[in-house]
Amino acid sequence: MIKIKRAYRPAEEADGFRILVDRLWPRGISKEKAMIDLWLKDIAPSNDLRKWFSHNVERWSEFKTRYLEELKTKRTLMEHIKNLEKEKGTLTLIYAAKDEEHNNALVLKDKLRDLKP
């Protein structure tokens, strides 16, 4: 099972294996408090895409399209996540964005769900 969670919410045992899927470390959170098991910055949107989107909800649809295009070149990383899911059971994709309805972790989770081995 793959879940998503904001980095600023407390880590819980139910999170399972926690993967940070942002290019930048969340501001103001220590590594100890974040309890991140793996930081996959390369699965995050490119710097150019991240800066272009700038969490502007009006750009959400185009952001999703562009990020899905980028993910086509990151199949190895996505397969690594799927293998971790098989091995660990529960994975939680951790993101820092304030907007819980418009962020890269949502797009990635959906893409991973659809990924065929």
C-alpha positions as CSV (number, residue, x, y, z in Angstrom):
1,M,0.0,0.0,0.0
2,I,1.3,3.5,-0.9
3,K,0.1,6.5,1.1
4,I,1.1,10.1,1.1
5,K,1.6,12.5,4.0
6,R,2.8,16.0,4.6
7,A,6.3,16.2,6.1
8,Y,5.0,18.5,8.8
9,R,2.6,15.9,10.2
10,P,4.1,13.6,12.9
11,A,5.6,10.3,11.8
12,E,3.6,7.3,12.9
13,E,4.2,3.6,12.9
14,A,1.3,3.2,10.4
15,D,3.4,5.2,7.9
16,G,5.6,2.2,7.3
17,F,8.6,3.0,5.2
18,R,8.8,6.8,4.7
19,I,10.2,8.2,1.4
20,L,10.7,11.9,0.9
21,V,9.8,12.6,-2.7
22,D,10.7,16.3,-2.8
23,R,13.9,17.8,-4.4
24,L,14.4,20.1,-1.4
25,W,14.5,19.1,2.3
26,P,11.4,20.5,4.2
27,R,12.2,23.8,5.9
28,G,12.5,23.7,9.6
29,I,12.4,20.0,10.1
30,S,15.3,18.1,11.5
31,K,16.3,14.7,10.0
32,E,15.6,13.1,13.4
33,K,12.1,14.5,13.5
34,A,11.3,13.8,9.9
35,M,12.1,10.1,10.3
36,I,12.7,9.7,6.6
37,D,13.9,6.2,5.6
38,L,14.8,7.2,2.0
39,W,15.2,10.5,0.2
40,L,14.5,10.1,-3.5
41,K,15.1,13.6,-4.8
42,D,15.5,12.4,-8.3
43,I,11.9,11.3,-8.5
44,A,10.7,14.8,-7.7
45,P,9.8,17.3,-10.4
46,S,12.8,19.0,-12.1
47,N,13.9,22.3,-10.6
48,D,12.5,24.1,-13.7
49,L,9.1,22.5,-13.4
50,R,9.0,23.0,-9.6
51,K,9.8,26.7,-10.0
52,W,7.3,27.1,-12.9
53,F,4.5,25.5,-10.9
54,S,5.2,27.5,-7.7
55,H,2.1,25.8,-6.2
56,N,-0.1,27.9,-8.4
57,V,-3.4,25.9,-8.5
58,E,-4.3,27.5,-11.9
59,R,-1.2,25.6,-13.3
60,W,-2.1,22.3,-11.7
61,S,-3.4,20.5,-14.8
62,E,-0.4,21.5,-16.9
63,F,1.9,20.6,-14.0
64,K,0.5,17.1,-13.8
65,T,1.0,16.7,-17.6
66,R,4.6,17.9,-17.5
67,Y,5.5,15.9,-14.4
68,L,4.0,12.7,-15.9
69,E,6.2,13.4,-18.9
70,E,9.2,13.6,-16.6
71,L,8.3,10.4,-14.8
72,K,8.5,8.5,-18.1
73,T,12.3,8.9,-17.8
74,K,12.3,7.7,-14.2
75,R,11.0,4.2,-14.6
76,T,13.9,2.7,-12.7
77,L,13.2,4.9,-9.7
78,M,9.5,4.1,-9.8
79,E,10.3,0.3,-10.0
80,H,12.5,0.7,-7.0
81,I,9.6,2.2,-5.1
82,K,7.3,-0.6,-6.2
83,N,9.9,-3.2,-5.1
84,L,10.1,-1.4,-1.7
85,E,6.3,-1.7,-1.5
86,K,6.5,-5.4,-2.0
87,E,9.3,-5.7,0.5
88,K,8.1,-3.3,3.2
89,G,4.3,-3.5,2.8
90,T,3.3,0.0,3.6
91,L,5.1,3.0,2.1
92,T,4.4,6.7,2.7
93,L,5.4,9.3,0.2
94,I,6.4,12.4,2.1
95,Y,6.1,15.9,0.7
96,A,6.4,19.4,2.1
97,A,3.8,21.4,0.1
98,K,1.1,23.1,2.1
99,D,-1.6,22.2,-0.5
100,E,-2.6,18.7,0.2
101,E,-4.7,18.4,-3.0
102,H,-2.2,19.8,-5.5
103,N,1.3,18.3,-5.0
104,N,3.8,16.1,-6.8
105,A,3.3,13.2,-4.3
106,L,-0.4,12.8,-5.5
107,V,0.7,12.6,-9.1
108,L,3.5,10.1,-8.2
109,K,1.2,7.9,-6.1
110,D,-1.4,7.7,-9.0
111,K,1.4,6.9,-11.5
112,L,2.8,4.2,-9.2
113,R,-0.6,2.6,-8.8
114,D,-0.9,2.3,-12.5
115,L,2.6,1.1,-13.1
116,K,2.7,-2.4,-14.6
117,P,5.7,-4.6,-13.8
